[in-house]
Amino acid sequence: MAEEVRVTVRISARDLADIDVFVSTGEFRDRSDLIRKAIKDYLNSRAKEVLESMKARQALVAEAQAFANNEALVAAQKEAIEKLTRK
């Protein structure tokens, strides 16, 4: 298990009361347990979103590169045709 580090945060009294309700039902061992789980869930969720976004960007870059390569190929073909027709 990774080394744990103590962090201090400020939250509203209402949020703390809501946390205490979950702890009192036995769903979580204590406040820290709930907060660790909430942070882990958030990070995992965001990691998936970021990964999907990165994949989408990579696909766009690949399409742009393919388009640029195609444009260069078309230009080279036109130039070759012009050279052949000038002779």
Secondary structure, DSSP 8 states (H G I E B T S, - for coil): ------------HHHHHHHHHHHHTTSSSSHHHHHHHHHHHHHHHHHHHHHHHHHHHHHHHHHHHHHHHHHHHHHHHHHHHHHHHH-
